[in-house]
Amino acid sequence: MADGEAIGVQAMSKRAAYLDLCSRIRSHDISYYIKGTSSISDFDYDRLYLELLELEKSHPDWVTPDSPSQKVGGHALAGFSQVTHRVPMQSLDNTYSEDELREFAARVSKLLERREMEWILEPKVDGVAVSLRYEKGLLVNGSTRGDGFTGDDITENLKTIRQLPLVLADAPEVLELRGEVYMTFPAFQRINSARQEAGEDLFANARNATAGTLKQLDSKEVARRPLSIVLYGAGEIMGKTIPGQSDFLKNLEGWGFPVPEWTARARTVDELISALHELDNRRKGFSYPTDGAVIKVNSFEQRSWLGSTSKAPRWAIAYKFAPEQAETVLRAITFQVGRTGVITPVAELEPVLLSGTTVSRATLHNFDEIRRKDIRLMDHVVVEKAGEIIPAVISVNLNKRLTGAEVIAEPRDCPSCASALLKDGIFLRCISASCPAQANRGIQHFAHRGAMDIEGLGESLVEQLVEKSLLKSFPDIYSLSVGAVAGLPRMGEKSAANLIDAIAKSKQQPLWRLLFGLGIFHVGAGLARKLESAFEGLDQLASASLEELLKVEDVGAIVAESIHAYFRKEENRRLIGRLREHGLNFKSVKQEVRSTVLSGKKFVITGTLSRPRSSFEADIRALGGEISGSVSAKTDYVLAGEDAGSKLEKARKLGVKVIDEKEFEKLAQPMGGH
């Protein structure tokens, strides 16, 4: 054999060894990340992985798209591009009761003309919905749900998930899949512990942590976050016929995808409800957040017959379980001072695990609630997460009450400034203008994105600035300097300069934002807009009589009195004078009405949409429509995005028309438009 041939054979042998090494590591990944078993020790796995990296360093041309090394992330992106879903990613209708589930099943049976059918039930993982597209076995893109028609291209971020195969064997020509990216409870606790040590804000829950991670433009950072994925749905499939969901899940497993760890099949509604109860018991042992079940018609052919509405399929529904509750001991009470001076009692609890997180504090709302529920110190209390996020004390286990349990007394003085408290209806309120706690929260509200929208001036920075006496009230924001801010922990010259620029830009914000930011009792963002429309500027509003205020839409006697009293307090006049000196905008800008196509129509907006809510509000107002914060019988339309909650449910109960973004765009077109 010639020397050249020998070298070639040796090179081929090395490449074959490299490909075998890739295959072995992928096999170990499947055992660990999908099957939940360890086929090799951590030490041996790390040794194999280092060997792989050395080989790829010497032979970069050998690196394949499905190499385990490709899970570590690539170059940071400037922004996300858009991906069009070949099959729209619809959301699901929700139900919270077994009676409603029976009604849904009866509707489906009627639409199928009483044909024999089968249901399949899967856990509803509380994560972020994504779409994956494979062509000829290669992952070509992965995206978010977006508006259901287009989503953000997060392919590089999804590639970092260890469970996700990048190349498939024996896959159809086109395979578009739907799934959920999530974070396990242990992973969530690890990431929050690391953020706490770094002095960063904590994520409220695992879903927020997952969503925040997928929004990262640097996939190397995403690779450091412990994300998981489960696949359960089909989009476009070309080159293979699959009869139903149960067969589809088997195919997914065969291709190496993680699928729901538990499913159930049912022929009758009673069997379906029995499976729901079993899942409710099982989910407490799951390592990830589940808030319900997804119930689907198994047969794909029957799904085609049933079809979809503009928003949701007729063949599936999400059943939401009641929020998880836990019993623990109320050890002490602390009192928090809110932005408007309201004192909120907070229960300090014996730590208890609830919905995957450790809860040690819960709101008691107000003192009337404490008396109504007869909550006392050292009581055994039932705690629930409202919306699976905010813990609240629901009730007391009176059977475990200690003899002589101490009644919770209302404080007489403000816990922040020691000023005497005023009884204001059901609330206790501190009315001191120099209260540090109120200043802190008032400044946070003023800078919030819904008010003056000062980017970078968040909760932790405001607390530092108040603690250092650099801020005592929100006019002080406009006296901050780069030097003063740069000297604070975790702040540098660049961050400080960016903040000062954001503060300067906020001076030109529209008047309604300033009015909302002032924190006048009963004046929310919607009413602030109406006040701006009704008066030429802040000076005219400040000097308005009660009679003039009462002429403004949605301003009643109580609200008028609140606004009138605010502008007659000397301390508030001085505050406004200081804002004037700093050059803030005090003039009203009248909303230009481009069309009257939505004239007289009242809209409520809820859920996550493809662009900021304020953008839709501006469109509605420019077309003559009105915005309301709550659903009533007078509401004409509810514009609902992803994860719409109680407003959507109320709209359905009241028979208010619910529309999605596509329907809104049609509605907003001028008569005769295209």
N, C-alpha and C positions, 0 to 999 in steps of 0.2 A: 504493500500500500504506500502511495506517495505521501510525503510529509504534509502537503496541503490537504489531502483527503483525510489524513489522521486528525488534523486540527479541526476540520469540518465536522467529523464524527464526534469529536470531543465536545465541540460547541453545541451540537444537537443534543448530546447527552446531558449537558448542563441545562439547556433550555427545557428538556423533558423533566429534569429534576425540579426546575423552577415551577413548571406548571403543576407538577405533582404536589409541591409544597403549597401552592395556592389552593389546590383542591382540598388538601388536608386541613388547612386553617379554616376554609369555608365550612367544612364538615364540623369542625369543633365549634364554630360560631353558631351553626344551626342547632347543635346539641345544647349549647349554653343559653342562647338568646331566644330560641323558639320552643325547644322541648323542655327547657328548664333543668337539664342535667349536665354535669361536668364530666366530659369524656377524657380530660387531661388536667393536670395540675396547673395552677397559675404560672408557676415557675417554668414549666415545660412549654406552656403556650407562649410566654414572653420570649423564650429562647428561639422558638420557631419563627415568631414575628420578626425578631431582630435579624435572623438569617435571611428572611424574605427582603427586608429593607436593604441589607448589604448586597444581595444579588441584584436588586433593582437599581441600586446606586451604580453598580458596575455595568449594568446592561439596561439603560433607560428605555431602549427600544422594545424590550420584552414586556413592559408594563401593559396589562390588558385592562379594559374598562371595569371588569369585575374583580380586579385584584383587591385583596383585603386592605392594602395600603391606601386605596382610594376613599376610605371611610374617614380620613383625617381632615378633610376640608381643603379647598383650594384658595384661589385669590379672592380678595374682598370685591364685592360688586358695587358699582356706583348707584344702582337702584334696581328695582325689580321690573322686568318686562312683563307683558301680558300674554296669557295663554287662553285660547278659545276652547271651551269644552265641546267636543263633538256631540256628546249627549249632555243636555243641561243637568247640573247638580241641584236637584230640587231639595227643599227642606221637607220635613214631615209634619203632619198635623199631630197635635198632642191630645192626650186624654189623661185624666187623673182619677177616674172612677171606673169600677167594674161595670156599672150600669151603662156608662158611655161606651165602654168597650163592646158590650153585648149589642148596642145599637149599631156600632161600626160594623161588626161581624154580620149583622142582619142585612145591612145595606149592601155589603159585598156579595152575600149569598143571593140577594135579589137581583143584583146586576149580572151575576153569573147564571141566572135563571135556575137556581137551586141545584146546579150541577155538583157532583161530588168534588170536594176540594180538600186541601191540606194546608195548615198553617206551620210556619217555622218561627221560633222565638229566639232572639239573641240578646245578650246584655248590651245596654246602651252605654258605651264608654264616653265619659265626659272629657272630651279632648277637642282637637281642632280637625275639622274635615278637610281631606286632601284628595286629589286625583292623581293617578299615576298612569302614564302611557308608555307601553312597550311596543316596539315595532321590530319584527323579526327577532324577538327575544331580547332586544336591547332596550334599556330604559332611556327614552328620548326626552321626556320631561315629567316634572311633577309640579303641581300647582295647588293653590288654595281654592276654596269654593268661590270666593269673591261674590259677585252678584248672581251666581248660578249659571251665568253664560260665559263670563271671562273671569280669570283669577290671576294672582301673582305667580310668576314662574319662580318656584323655590327648589328647583331641581338639585342644585348644589347642596342645599341644606338637608334635603331628604336623603341624599346619598350617604350622609354621615351616620345614618341610623343603622346600627349593626345588624338588626333583624332583616333588613330589606335587601333582597337579591338584586344585583345590578344587571345580570344577564340570566336569561331563562333557557333551559333546555326543553325541546319539544313543545314550545309555546305556539299559539296561533299567530298568524301574520300580524294582526293588530290586537292588542289586549289593553283596554282602558279599565282601570280599577279604581274603586272608591274605598276609602278607609279613614281611620282616625289616628292622628298622632297624639300621644299622651305622655304623661310622666307618672311613674309609680310613686306611691307614698314615700318609700325610703329614699328614692332619688330626689323627690321634692324637698324632703327634710334636709338632705345633704346640700342641695343647692342654696336653700335659705340660710343654713348654718354658715356656709362660705360667704354669702352676701353680708350676713350680720357681722362676721369677723372683719370684712373689708369696709364696714361702715356704710354699706349700700342699703337702699330701701328693700324691704322684704316683699316677696310676691304674696298676694292674698290667698291664692290657692293654686293647685297643680295646673288647672286649665290656663290660668293667667300666665304661669311660668312657661307653659308650652307655647302659647300664642306669642309671648314676648321673645322666646327663643327663635321661633320660625321667622320672625320679622328681622332678625339679624342679617346684615348685609355681608358679614364675614363668616363664611362657612367653617373656618378654623375655630371660631368662637362657638359655633353651634356644635361642632364635634366634641367640645369639652362639656356640653350639657347632656345629661342622660335621658335622651328621648327614646320612646318605644312607639311601635305602630301595630295596628291590627287592620286587616283587610276583610271586607264583608260585602262589597257591592260591585256591580258591573256597569261600565259605560259602553263604549263601542267595542264590539268583538267581531273580528273578521277571520274566517278560516277554521272555525270550530262551532259546533252546535251543542249547547248545553241545555238539558230539559228543565232544570229547576235550581233553586237556591242550595239545597242540600248537596246536589251534584257539583255545583259551582264551588262550594267550600272545599269539597274533596279535591277538586282540580287545583284550587289555590294551594292546598297543603302539598300536593304533588309537585308543584312548581317551587316550593320552598318558602311560601309566604306564611306569616303568623295569622291565624284565623281566630275567631271567638273561641275561648277555652271551654265554653259550655253552650250548648244549644238544645232546644227541645222541639219536637214535632207534635202537632195536635190535629185531630179530626173534628173535634167539637169545641164549642166555646167553653164548656165546663173543663175540658182537658187543658185548654189554653190558660184559663184562670188558675188551675192547679199548678201549671208550669210557672206561672208568674209568682205564686207563693213560694215555690221551690227556689226560684232565682233570688227572691227577696232575702231568703235565708242564706243562700250560698254567697251572695255578693259581699257579705260582711267579711268573708275570708279572702276576697280578691285583693291583690296588691295595688290596684289602681282605682280611680274614682268612677263609680257607676251611679247614675241617677234614675235609671229606669230600664225598660226593655223595648226593643224594636220588634214589632209583630208584622210578619210579611206573608203574603200568599206564596206558597212554595213554587208552584208551576209558573215558568216564564211565559208559556202560551196564555194562561189565564190572566197574567199581568197585562199582556198586550190587549186582551179583550177589555179589561177594566180601564186602562188608560190613566190619564192624569188630569188634574185641574191645571191652571196656569202656575200654581205654586207647589202643589204636592201630589204624589201618586195616590190613586184611589185604592191601591192594593197593599198599602202599609200604613202603620200608625205607631207613634211612640207613646208608650205608657209610662208616666212618671210616678215613681214611688213617693210616698209621704217623706218629708225631710227626716233624717235620722235624729233620734233623741238619745240623751244619756242622763243618768242621775249622778249628782256629785254634791259636795258640801259647800255652802256659802260661808267662807271664812271671815270676810270683812267687806266693808263698803268704802269706796272712794268716790269723790265728787269731782266731775270734770266741768270746766267752764267753757261754754261754746262761744262762737263768734258774736252772737247777740246777747251774751251774758247769761243765757239759760244754764242752770245747773242740772247736769244729768248724773243720776246715781249709777255707779258701775259696780257689779258684783265681782269680788275677787274670790275665785273658786279653787277648790282642790283640783289640780289638773286632771283632765279626763279626755280620753280619745273620742273624737266625734268627727265622722265623715273623713277619716284619714288624717286629721290633724289634732294636735294636743291643744285643748281649750282651757285657759286659766282665767279668762275674763269674759263677762257677758253684760250687755246693757239691761238696765231695769227701767228704761224709758223715762219715767217721772214718778213723783211720790204718790200720786193718785193710783198708779198701777201697783205700787208696793202695797198700799192699803187694800186695794181691791183683791189682790192675790194673797194678802196676809203673809208677806215674806218677812222672815226674821233672821237674825244672825244665827249661824250654825245650823240652819235648816238644811235638810236634804232637798235639793231643788232639781227639777227637770229642765235640761238645757237643750235648745234646738238651734240649728243653723238656719236662719231666715234666708231663703234663696241659696242655701248651702254655703253661705259666706259669712254673714254676721251672726255671731252667737247671741241668743236672747234667753232669759229665764222665762219659761212657760208656766210652770206651776210648782207647788210645794207638795212633798210627800208628808202629809200631816201625821201619818202613822209612826214616823220616825222623829217627830219633833221632841226636843229636850224640854223637860219641865223648866218653866221660867225663862224660855227663850226670849232674848232681848229684842224689843221692838226697834225698828230703824227710825231714828229721829231725824227730822229735817234740820239741816244746818242753819244757823242764824247769820253767819258771816261768810263772805266769799273765801273759798280755799286758796285763791290766788292773791288777792289784795287785802283781805280782812275787812272789806267794806260791808255794811249791813245789807242784807238781801231784801228784795221786794217781792211780794206775792203777786203774780201776774196770771190770773186764771188758774190753770192747773200747773203752771210753772213757777219755780223760784228763779229770780233774775238778779244779777249784779248790774247796777246802773252806773258804776263808777267809770268815768272817761279815762282814768289812768290805770285800769286793770291790765296787768301784763298778759294774762291768758287771753283776754278779749283782743288785745292788740295783736298778739301772735296769730290768732285765727282770722281776725279781720284782715290782716295783711295778706295771709294766704288766700283768702277769698278774693281780695282786690286783684291779686296777681294771677288768679286762676285763669285757665284758657277760656272759660265761659264768660269771664269779665274782661279785665284789661289784657289778658293773654300775654303775660311777660314770661317768655321762655327762659327756663333756667332758675327762676325764683320759686323753687318748690318748698315743700314742708320743712325738710331738714335744714336747708339754708336759711329760711326765715327764722327758725328756732335759734340758730347760731347768731344771726344778726340781732335778734331781740335780746338774747342772753348777753351779748357784748355791748348792749345799749346803742347800737348803730341804727336800730329802727325802734321807734316808739309808737308811730302811727304811719299810715301809708303815704302821706306827703314826704316822709323821710326817705322813701325809696328813691326819689328824684334828686337827693343830695348825696347818694352813694358815689364813691370813686373807685377806680380800678385798684388803687393802692390799698384802700381799706378792705376790699373784698378779697384781693389776692392773698392777704395774710391769714385767711381762715383755713382750717384743716380741709384737705382734699380740694382746695381751690388753687389754681395757678394764674399766671398773668393772662394766658389765652382765654381761660374760662371766665375770668373776671371781666376781660374786655368784651367778650360776647354778651355777658349779662348786661353790662352798661349800655351796649348798643341796643339790646332788646328793650331796656327801660326807656331809652330815648325814642325808639319807634312807637312805643305805647302812647306817647303824648298825642299822637294823631288818630288814636282809636275813635270810632263814632261815639256820640254822646250817650247812646243807650248803654254801651258797655261801662262807661264811667258811672252812670246812674245805678246800674246793677252792682258795680264794684263798691259803691259807697255803703252798701249793706243796710239800706233803709228798710225797716220792718215791712213785710208784705209786698215788697217790690222785687219781683223776679225778673228774669231776662225778657219774658214776653211783655209784661206790663211796662218795663223800661222802654221797650220799642214804641209802645203806644204813647207814652209820655213824651218821647222825643218827637213823635209825629204831631202831637197836640200843641206843643210850645215851640217858640222860635229858638230857644236855647236854655241853658241852665239858669241864667239870671231870671228869665221870665217864669220858669217853673218855681224857683225859690220864692218869688214874690206873689205867686198865685194864691187867691182866696180859696176857702173851702168850696164855695159855690162853683168857681172855675174848675177846680179839681174834679168835682162830682160830674162834670160834663164829659169827662174822659171815659171812653169805653172801658168797662170792667173795673172802674173805680167806684166803690161803695163808701158808705159813711166811715167805716173803721179804717179803710185804706187811706181815704182822703185825710182823716185826722192824723194818721201816722206820718204821711208825707208832709203835711202842714206843720206838725210839731217838730219834725226833724230840722227843717230849714229855719226854725225860730229859736233853736238852741244856739247860744253864743259860741260854744265850743265847736259846733259843726260849721258855723259861719267862718270861724277862724281857719278851720281845716280847709274849707273850700277856697278861702282867700290864698292859702299857701299853694294849693294846686293851681290856682290862676297864675301866681307868680312863677311857677315852673313851666307855664306855657301849655297846659293841657287843653284839648279841644272842648269848648263849652257851647259850640254852635250845633244846631240840629241840621241834619242832612235829610231832606225829604226823599222817601223811597220812590224811585221812578217806576211807574206802572207801565210796563210795555204793552200789556194787553189786559182785557177784562174777561178772558176765557174762563178764569176760575173765580170770578166775582161772586161774593156771597157764600163761597164754599169754605167750610171749616175743616182743617186737617189736623190729625194727630200723627206724629212720627215716632216710630218705635223700632228697636232692633239695630243691628249693624248693617250699614249700607255701604255702597261702593265709594262714596265720597262723604265728606263731613256733613253732619246733620244741618249745620248752619247754611250750607250751600243749597240744600233742598228748601229750607225756610226762605232764603232769599228769592229763589225761583218762584215759590208759591206767592209771596208778597208782590213780586214784580208782575205777576199775572192776575192780581186782584184778589187772591185768596187770603185766608186768615189761618193763624197757627194757634192751636190750643195745647195745653200741657196734659189734659186729661180727657178721657173718652166719656161722652154722654150721648143722650138721645139726639142732641142737636149737632153732633159730629157727622159730617158728610162722608169723609174718607179717613181710613187709617192706612198710612203708608208704612208697611211692615218689611223690615229687613231680616237678616239672619238672627237667630236667638231672641226673637221678640217674646216678651213675657206676658205679664198680667194684662197689659193694655190690649193685646191681641185677643186674649180670652174674653175680656169684657166686651170688646167690639162684636165678637161672635154672638155673645149672649144677647146683646142689644140689637142685633141685626144690622150693625153698621157695616158698610161696604169696606172690605179689606183689599188693598191693591199692592202690587210689587212695583219695583222701579220701572219695568218695561211698560206696565199699565199706566204708571204716572206720566211717563214720557208721551204716551199717546194722548192722555187726558190734557196735557199741557200744550199740545199743538193747537195753533189757531185754526178756526173752522176752515175746512177746505185745504189745510196744509198736508204735506206729504212726509 
